[in-house]
Amino acid sequence: MSGLSGLVSGGLWLSAVISKRFSDELSALVGRKVRVVLSGGACFEGIVVALNPADYSIWLSDVREKDGGVYDKIFISGRSIECLFVLEAGPDLSKLAERLNKVFPNMVRYIKEADVIIVMDRIRVTRDGVVEGTGPAAERVKKIYEEWLSEEAKA
């Protein structure tokens, strides 16, 4: 019986890990350009500004409809979403975090869920650049970010 209970608790743990990964991927959609295909055939492209992980409903901004309609914002119920495509994944911040870790060893944390890098517990870096922090270290991080972004654009 203990073997069965171990299997069940192991399966629950694995299920929790998979669920967490799904939630992380869903959270990473915020700020990304996506195409959403609805079960009725409608298709929208826009930037994800908010989402509800409980029912997969999303808010898009700068929206274009398949037939040419343009909207400032649109709410889409999760029940009507058939398919979602990420059109612009953007640069991978984990690569920037690795580069920063070479310059600031053991002082860099990449928080994938928030898509943010924290350097020396006081400098915050997002896809938009250094958004928090001042001083020589922040200037160095900014320079590394700009070099990395330039290389990513060429790739």
Rosetta constraint file for C-alpha pairs under 8 A:
AtomPair CA 1 CA 5 HARMONIC 6.41 0.50
AtomPair CA 2 CA 6 HARMONIC 6.05 0.50
AtomPair CA 3 CA 7 HARMONIC 6.21 0.50
AtomPair CA 4 CA 8 HARMONIC 6.19 0.50
AtomPair CA 5 CA 9 HARMONIC 6.08 0.50
AtomPair CA 6 CA 10 HARMONIC 5.91 0.50
AtomPair CA 7 CA 11 HARMONIC 6.00 0.50
AtomPair CA 8 CA 12 HARMONIC 6.19 0.50
AtomPair CA 9 CA 13 HARMONIC 6.21 0.50
AtomPair CA 10 CA 14 HARMONIC 6.21 0.50
AtomPair CA 11 CA 15 HARMONIC 6.06 0.50
AtomPair CA 12 CA 16 HARMONIC 6.19 0.50
AtomPair CA 13 CA 17 HARMONIC 6.31 0.50
AtomPair CA 14 CA 18 HARMONIC 6.19 0.50
AtomPair CA 15 CA 19 HARMONIC 6.05 0.50
AtomPair CA 16 CA 20 HARMONIC 6.07 0.50
AtomPair CA 17 CA 21 HARMONIC 6.26 0.50
AtomPair CA 18 CA 22 HARMONIC 6.23 0.50
AtomPair CA 19 CA 23 HARMONIC 6.24 0.50
AtomPair CA 20 CA 24 HARMONIC 6.13 0.50
AtomPair CA 21 CA 25 HARMONIC 6.25 0.50
AtomPair CA 22 CA 26 HARMONIC 6.19 0.50
AtomPair CA 23 CA 27 HARMONIC 6.08 0.50
AtomPair CA 23 CA 53 HARMONIC 7.06 0.50
AtomPair CA 24 CA 28 HARMONIC 6.19 0.50
AtomPair CA 24 CA 112 HARMONIC 7.51 0.50
AtomPair CA 24 CA 113 HARMONIC 5.27 0.50
AtomPair CA 25 CA 29 HARMONIC 6.81 0.50
AtomPair CA 25 CA 113 HARMONIC 7.77 0.50
AtomPair CA 26 CA 30 HARMONIC 7.88 0.50
AtomPair CA 26 CA 53 HARMONIC 7.37 0.50
AtomPair CA 27 CA 51 HARMONIC 7.87 0.50
AtomPair CA 27 CA 113 HARMONIC 6.28 0.50
AtomPair CA 27 CA 114 HARMONIC 7.51 0.50
AtomPair CA 28 CA 32 HARMONIC 7.90 0.50
AtomPair CA 28 CA 112 HARMONIC 7.74 0.50
AtomPair CA 28 CA 113 HARMONIC 6.34 0.50
AtomPair CA 28 CA 114 HARMONIC 7.21 0.50
AtomPair CA 28 CA 115 HARMONIC 6.88 0.50
AtomPair CA 29 CA 48 HARMONIC 6.40 0.50
AtomPair CA 29 CA 86 HARMONIC 7.77 0.50
AtomPair CA 30 CA 47 HARMONIC 7.58 0.50
AtomPair CA 30 CA 48 HARMONIC 4.92 0.50
AtomPair CA 30 CA 49 HARMONIC 5.49 0.50
AtomPair CA 30 CA 50 HARMONIC 6.25 0.50
AtomPair CA 30 CA 51 HARMONIC 7.61 0.50
AtomPair CA 31 CA 47 HARMONIC 5.82 0.50
AtomPair CA 31 CA 48 HARMONIC 5.30 0.50
AtomPair CA 31 CA 49 HARMONIC 5.88 0.50
AtomPair CA 32 CA 47 HARMONIC 5.38 0.50
AtomPair CA 32 CA 48 HARMONIC 5.75 0.50
AtomPair CA 32 CA 86 HARMONIC 7.06 0.50
AtomPair CA 32 CA 87 HARMONIC 7.65 0.50
AtomPair CA 32 CA 88 HARMONIC 6.09 0.50
AtomPair CA 32 CA 89 HARMONIC 6.35 0.50
AtomPair CA 32 CA 90 HARMONIC 7.46 0.50
AtomPair CA 33 CA 45 HARMONIC 7.03 0.50
AtomPair CA 33 CA 46 HARMONIC 5.34 0.50
AtomPair CA 33 CA 47 HARMONIC 4.33 0.50
AtomPair CA 33 CA 48 HARMONIC 6.47 0.50
AtomPair CA 33 CA 86 HARMONIC 6.21 0.50
AtomPair CA 33 CA 87 HARMONIC 5.46 0.50
AtomPair CA 33 CA 88 HARMONIC 5.30 0.50
AtomPair CA 33 CA 89 HARMONIC 7.53 0.50
AtomPair CA 34 CA 45 HARMONIC 5.55 0.50
AtomPair CA 34 CA 46 HARMONIC 5.66 0.50
AtomPair CA 34 CA 47 HARMONIC 6.23 0.50
AtomPair CA 34 CA 48 HARMONIC 7.04 0.50
AtomPair CA 34 CA 84 HARMONIC 6.75 0.50
AtomPair CA 34 CA 85 HARMONIC 5.39 0.50
AtomPair CA 34 CA 86 HARMONIC 4.46 0.50
AtomPair CA 34 CA 87 HARMONIC 5.06 0.50
AtomPair CA 34 CA 88 HARMONIC 7.10 0.50
AtomPair CA 35 CA 43 HARMONIC 6.91 0.50
AtomPair CA 35 CA 44 HARMONIC 5.57 0.50
AtomPair CA 35 CA 45 HARMONIC 4.29 0.50
AtomPair CA 35 CA 46 HARMONIC 6.72 0.50
AtomPair CA 35 CA 84 HARMONIC 5.70 0.50
AtomPair CA 35 CA 85 HARMONIC 5.01 0.50
AtomPair CA 35 CA 86 HARMONIC 6.54 0.50
AtomPair CA 35 CA 87 HARMONIC 6.74 0.50
AtomPair CA 36 CA 43 HARMONIC 5.63 0.50
AtomPair CA 36 CA 44 HARMONIC 5.23 0.50
AtomPair CA 36 CA 45 HARMONIC 6.31 0.50
AtomPair CA 36 CA 81 HARMONIC 6.82 0.50
AtomPair CA 36 CA 82 HARMONIC 7.68 0.50
AtomPair CA 36 CA 83 HARMONIC 5.94 0.50
AtomPair CA 36 CA 84 HARMONIC 4.55 0.50
AtomPair CA 36 CA 85 HARMONIC 6.46 0.50
AtomPair CA 37 CA 41 HARMONIC 6.47 0.50
AtomPair CA 37 CA 42 HARMONIC 5.96 0.50
AtomPair CA 37 CA 43 HARMONIC 4.49 0.50
AtomPair CA 37 CA 44 HARMONIC 6.63 0.50
AtomPair CA 37 CA 81 HARMONIC 6.14 0.50
AtomPair CA 37 CA 82 HARMONIC 5.67 0.50
AtomPair CA 37 CA 83 HARMONIC 5.11 0.50
AtomPair CA 37 CA 84 HARMONIC 6.27 0.50
AtomPair CA 38 CA 42 HARMONIC 5.29 0.50
AtomPair CA 38 CA 43 HARMONIC 6.19 0.50
AtomPair CA 38 CA 80 HARMONIC 5.37 0.50
AtomPair CA 38 CA 81 HARMONIC 4.53 0.50
AtomPair CA 38 CA 82 HARMONIC 5.01 0.50
AtomPair CA 38 CA 83 HARMONIC 6.86 0.50
AtomPair CA 39 CA 80 HARMONIC 5.47 0.50
AtomPair CA 39 CA 81 HARMONIC 6.01 0.50
AtomPair CA 39 CA 82 HARMONIC 5.09 0.50
AtomPair CA 40 CA 80 HARMONIC 7.59 0.50
AtomPair CA 42 CA 65 HARMONIC 7.68 0.50
AtomPair CA 42 CA 66 HARMONIC 7.06 0.50
AtomPair CA 43 CA 65 HARMONIC 5.93 0.50
AtomPair CA 43 CA 66 HARMONIC 5.33 0.50
AtomPair CA 44 CA 63 HARMONIC 6.50 0.50
AtomPair CA 44 CA 64 HARMONIC 5.69 0.50
AtomPair CA 44 CA 65 HARMONIC 4.58 0.50
AtomPair CA 44 CA 66 HARMONIC 6.14 0.50
AtomPair CA 45 CA 60 HARMONIC 7.97 0.50
AtomPair CA 45 CA 63 HARMONIC 5.47 0.50
AtomPair CA 45 CA 64 HARMONIC 5.24 0.50
AtomPair CA 45 CA 65 HARMONIC 6.49 0.50
AtomPair CA 45 CA 66 HARMONIC 7.96 0.50
AtomPair CA 46 CA 60 HARMONIC 5.37 0.50
AtomPair CA 46 CA 61 HARMONIC 5.54 0.50
AtomPair CA 46 CA 62 HARMONIC 5.37 0.50
AtomPair CA 46 CA 63 HARMONIC 4.36 0.50
AtomPair CA 46 CA 64 HARMONIC 6.48 0.50
AtomPair CA 47 CA 60 HARMONIC 5.18 0.50
AtomPair CA 47 CA 61 HARMONIC 5.18 0.50
AtomPair CA 47 CA 62 HARMONIC 6.41 0.50
AtomPair CA 47 CA 63 HARMONIC 7.27 0.50
AtomPair CA 48 CA 58 HARMONIC 6.95 0.50
AtomPair CA 48 CA 59 HARMONIC 5.96 0.50
AtomPair CA 48 CA 60 HARMONIC 4.64 0.50
AtomPair CA 48 CA 61 HARMONIC 6.60 0.50
AtomPair CA 49 CA 58 HARMONIC 7.71 0.50
AtomPair CA 49 CA 59 HARMONIC 5.66 0.50
AtomPair CA 49 CA 60 HARMONIC 5.68 0.50
AtomPair CA 49 CA 61 HARMONIC 6.54 0.50
AtomPair CA 50 CA 58 HARMONIC 5.75 0.50
AtomPair CA 50 CA 59 HARMONIC 5.15 0.50
AtomPair CA 50 CA 60 HARMONIC 7.34 0.50
AtomPair CA 51 CA 56 HARMONIC 6.45 0.50
AtomPair CA 51 CA 57 HARMONIC 5.66 0.50
AtomPair CA 51 CA 58 HARMONIC 4.19 0.50
AtomPair CA 51 CA 59 HARMONIC 6.18 0.50
AtomPair CA 52 CA 56 HARMONIC 5.19 0.50
AtomPair CA 52 CA 57 HARMONIC 5.29 0.50
AtomPair CA 52 CA 58 HARMONIC 6.36 0.50
AtomPair CA 53 CA 57 HARMONIC 7.38 0.50
AtomPair CA 55 CA 77 HARMONIC 7.84 0.50
AtomPair CA 55 CA 78 HARMONIC 5.51 0.50
AtomPair CA 55 CA 79 HARMONIC 7.31 0.50
AtomPair CA 56 CA 77 HARMONIC 7.24 0.50
AtomPair CA 56 CA 78 HARMONIC 4.37 0.50
AtomPair CA 56 CA 79 HARMONIC 7.60 0.50
AtomPair CA 57 CA 75 HARMONIC 7.41 0.50
AtomPair CA 57 CA 76 HARMONIC 5.63 0.50
AtomPair CA 57 CA 77 HARMONIC 4.46 0.50
AtomPair CA 57 CA 78 HARMONIC 3.90 0.50
AtomPair CA 57 CA 79 HARMONIC 7.49 0.50
AtomPair CA 58 CA 75 HARMONIC 5.91 0.50
AtomPair CA 58 CA 76 HARMONIC 5.37 0.50
AtomPair CA 58 CA 77 HARMONIC 6.70 0.50
AtomPair CA 58 CA 78 HARMONIC 6.96 0.50
AtomPair CA 59 CA 73 HARMONIC 6.93 0.50
AtomPair CA 59 CA 74 HARMONIC 5.73 0.50
AtomPair CA 59 CA 75 HARMONIC 4.56 0.50
AtomPair CA 59 CA 76 HARMONIC 6.33 0.50
AtomPair CA 60 CA 73 HARMONIC 5.51 0.50
AtomPair CA 60 CA 74 HARMONIC 5.34 0.50
AtomPair CA 60 CA 75 HARMONIC 6.51 0.50
AtomPair CA 60 CA 76 HARMONIC 7.93 0.50
AtomPair CA 61 CA 71 HARMONIC 7.46 0.50
AtomPair CA 61 CA 72 HARMONIC 5.51 0.50
AtomPair CA 61 CA 73 HARMONIC 4.25 0.50
AtomPair CA 61 CA 74 HARMONIC 6.53 0.50
AtomPair CA 62 CA 70 HARMONIC 7.44 0.50
AtomPair CA 62 CA 71 HARMONIC 6.18 0.50
AtomPair CA 62 CA 72 HARMONIC 5.00 0.50
AtomPair CA 62 CA 73 HARMONIC 6.24 0.50
AtomPair CA 63 CA 70 HARMONIC 5.67 0.50
AtomPair CA 63 CA 71 HARMONIC 5.01 0.50
AtomPair CA 63 CA 72 HARMONIC 6.13 0.50
AtomPair CA 63 CA 73 HARMONIC 6.32 0.50
AtomPair CA 63 CA 74 HARMONIC 7.11 0.50
AtomPair CA 64 CA 68 HARMONIC 6.35 0.50
AtomPair CA 64 CA 69 HARMONIC 5.71 0.50
AtomPair CA 64 CA 70 HARMONIC 4.61 0.50
AtomPair CA 64 CA 71 HARMONIC 6.45 0.50
AtomPair CA 65 CA 69 HARMONIC 4.86 0.50
AtomPair CA 65 CA 70 HARMONIC 6.24 0.50
AtomPair CA 76 CA 80 HARMONIC 7.31 0.50
AtomPair CA 76 CA 81 HARMONIC 7.53 0.50
AtomPair CA 77 CA 81 HARMONIC 6.96 0.50
AtomPair CA 90 CA 127 HARMONIC 7.94 0.50
AtomPair CA 91 CA 127 HARMONIC 7.38 0.50
AtomPair CA 91 CA 149 HARMONIC 7.78 0.50
AtomPair CA 91 CA 152 HARMONIC 6.71 0.50
AtomPair CA 92 CA 96 HARMONIC 7.30 0.50
AtomPair CA 93 CA 97 HARMONIC 6.16 0.50
AtomPair CA 93 CA 110 HARMONIC 7.80 0.50
AtomPair CA 93 CA 115 HARMONIC 7.12 0.50
AtomPair CA 93 CA 116 HARMONIC 7.61 0.50
AtomPair CA 93 CA 117 HARMONIC 7.59 0.50
AtomPair CA 93 CA 126 HARMONIC 7.80 0.50
AtomPair CA 93 CA 127 HARMONIC 7.23 0.50
AtomPair CA 94 CA 98 HARMONIC 6.28 0.50
AtomPair CA 94 CA 110 HARMONIC 6.63 0.50
AtomPair CA 94 CA 112 HARMONIC 7.90 0.50
AtomPair CA 95 CA 99 HARMONIC 6.40 0.50
AtomPair CA 96 CA 100 HARMONIC 6.11 0.50
AtomPair CA 96 CA 145 HARMONIC 7.13 0.50
AtomPair CA 96 CA 148 HARMONIC 6.74 0.50
AtomPair CA 97 CA 101 HARMONIC 6.03 0.50
AtomPair CA 97 CA 108 HARMONIC 6.69 0.50
AtomPair CA 97 CA 109 HARMONIC 7.27 0.50
AtomPair CA 97 CA 110 HARMONIC 6.19 0.50
AtomPair CA 97 CA 117 HARMONIC 6.54 0.50
AtomPair CA 98 CA 102 HARMONIC 6.64 0.50
AtomPair CA 99 CA 103 HARMONIC 7.01 0.50
AtomPair CA 100 CA 104 HARMONIC 5.90 0.50
AtomPair CA 100 CA 105 HARMONIC 7.85 0.50
AtomPair CA 100 CA 108 HARMONIC 6.87 0.50
AtomPair CA 100 CA 141 HARMONIC 7.25 0.50
AtomPair CA 100 CA 144 HARMONIC 7.32 0.50
AtomPair CA 101 CA 105 HARMONIC 4.77 0.50
AtomPair CA 101 CA 106 HARMONIC 6.38 0.50
AtomPair CA 101 CA 107 HARMONIC 6.80 0.50
AtomPair CA 101 CA 108 HARMONIC 5.58 0.50
AtomPair CA 104 CA 108 HARMONIC 6.72 0.50
AtomPair CA 104 CA 119 HARMONIC 7.66 0.50
AtomPair CA 104 CA 120 HARMONIC 7.92 0.50
AtomPair CA 107 CA 119 HARMONIC 5.69 0.50
AtomPair CA 107 CA 120 HARMONIC 4.94 0.50
AtomPair CA 107 CA 121 HARMONIC 7.49 0.50
AtomPair CA 108 CA 117 HARMONIC 6.95 0.50
AtomPair CA 108 CA 118 HARMONIC 5.77 0.50
AtomPair CA 108 CA 119 HARMONIC 4.58 0.50
AtomPair CA 108 CA 120 HARMONIC 6.39 0.50
AtomPair CA 108 CA 121 HARMONIC 7.97 0.50
AtomPair CA 109 CA 117 HARMONIC 5.67 0.50
AtomPair CA 109 CA 118 HARMONIC 5.17 0.50
AtomPair CA 109 CA 119 HARMONIC 6.54 0.50
AtomPair CA 110 CA 115 HARMONIC 7.38 0.50
AtomPair CA 110 CA 116 HARMONIC 6.02 0.50
AtomPair CA 110 CA 117 HARMONIC 4.44 0.50
AtomPair CA 110 CA 118 HARMONIC 6.42 0.50
AtomPair CA 111 CA 115 HARMONIC 5.77 0.50
AtomPair CA 111 CA 116 HARMONIC 5.42 0.50
AtomPair CA 111 CA 117 HARMONIC 6.15 0.50
AtomPair CA 111 CA 118 HARMONIC 7.86 0.50
AtomPair CA 112 CA 116 HARMONIC 6.69 0.50
AtomPair CA 115 CA 126 HARMONIC 6.56 0.50
AtomPair CA 115 CA 127 HARMONIC 7.83 0.50
AtomPair CA 116 CA 124 HARMONIC 6.72 0.50
AtomPair CA 116 CA 125 HARMONIC 5.67 0.50
AtomPair CA 116 CA 126 HARMONIC 4.91 0.50
AtomPair CA 116 CA 127 HARMONIC 7.79 0.50
AtomPair CA 117 CA 124 HARMONIC 5.72 0.50
AtomPair CA 117 CA 125 HARMONIC 4.97 0.50
AtomPair CA 117 CA 126 HARMONIC 6.51 0.50
AtomPair CA 118 CA 122 HARMONIC 6.73 0.50
AtomPair CA 118 CA 123 HARMONIC 5.56 0.50
AtomPair CA 118 CA 124 HARMONIC 4.77 0.50
AtomPair CA 118 CA 125 HARMONIC 6.43 0.50
AtomPair CA 119 CA 123 HARMONIC 4.96 0.50
AtomPair CA 119 CA 124 HARMONIC 6.52 0.50
AtomPair CA 119 CA 125 HARMONIC 7.95 0.50
AtomPair CA 122 CA 132 HARMONIC 7.30 0.50
AtomPair CA 122 CA 133 HARMONIC 5.90 0.50
AtomPair CA 123 CA 130 HARMONIC 7.09 0.50
AtomPair CA 123 CA 131 HARMONIC 7.69 0.50
AtomPair CA 123 CA 132 HARMONIC 5.36 0.50
AtomPair CA 123 CA 133 HARMONIC 4.48 0.50
AtomPair CA 123 CA 134 HARMONIC 7.57 0.50
AtomPair CA 123 CA 138 HARMONIC 6.30 0.50
AtomPair CA 124 CA 130 HARMONIC 5.82 0.50
AtomPair CA 124 CA 131 HARMONIC 5.68 0.50
AtomPair CA 124 CA 132 HARMONIC 4.96 0.50
AtomPair CA 124 CA 133 HARMONIC 6.66 0.50
AtomPair CA 125 CA 129 HARMONIC 5.35 0.50
AtomPair CA 125 CA 130 HARMONIC 4.43 0.50
AtomPair CA 125 CA 131 HARMONIC 5.81 0.50
AtomPair CA 125 CA 132 HARMONIC 7.24 0.50
AtomPair CA 126 CA 130 HARMONIC 6.55 0.50
AtomPair CA 126 CA 131 HARMONIC 6.90 0.50
AtomPair CA 129 CA 142 HARMONIC 6.84 0.50
AtomPair CA 129 CA 145 HARMONIC 6.60 0.50
AtomPair CA 129 CA 146 HARMONIC 7.86 0.50
AtomPair CA 130 CA 138 HARMONIC 7.35 0.50
AtomPair CA 130 CA 141 HARMONIC 7.38 0.50
AtomPair CA 130 CA 142 HARMONIC 5.91 0.50
AtomPair CA 130 CA 145 HARMONIC 7.90 0.50
AtomPair CA 133 CA 138 HARMONIC 5.72 0.50
AtomPair CA 134 CA 138 HARMONIC 5.15 0.50
AtomPair CA 134 CA 139 HARMONIC 7.14 0.50
AtomPair CA 135 CA 139 HARMONIC 6.30 0.50
AtomPair CA 136 CA 140 HARMONIC 6.18 0.50
AtomPair CA 137 CA 141 HARMONIC 6.21 0.50
AtomPair CA 138 CA 142 HARMONIC 6.06 0.50
AtomPair CA 139 CA 143 HARMONIC 6.22 0.50
AtomPair CA 140 CA 144 HARMONIC 6.27 0.50
AtomPair CA 141 CA 145 HARMONIC 6.04 0.50
AtomPair CA 142 CA 146 HARMONIC 6.18 0.50
AtomPair CA 143 CA 147 HARMONIC 6.28 0.50
AtomPair CA 144 CA 148 HARMONIC 6.08 0.50
AtomPair CA 145 CA 149 HARMONIC 5.99 0.50
AtomPair CA 146 CA 150 HARMONIC 6.11 0.50
AtomPair CA 147 CA 151 HARMONIC 6.31 0.50
AtomPair CA 148 CA 152 HARMONIC 6.14 0.50
AtomPair CA 149 CA 153 HARMONIC 6.17 0.50
AtomPair CA 150 CA 154 HARMONIC 6.50 0.50
AtomPair CA 151 CA 155 HARMONIC 6.35 0.50
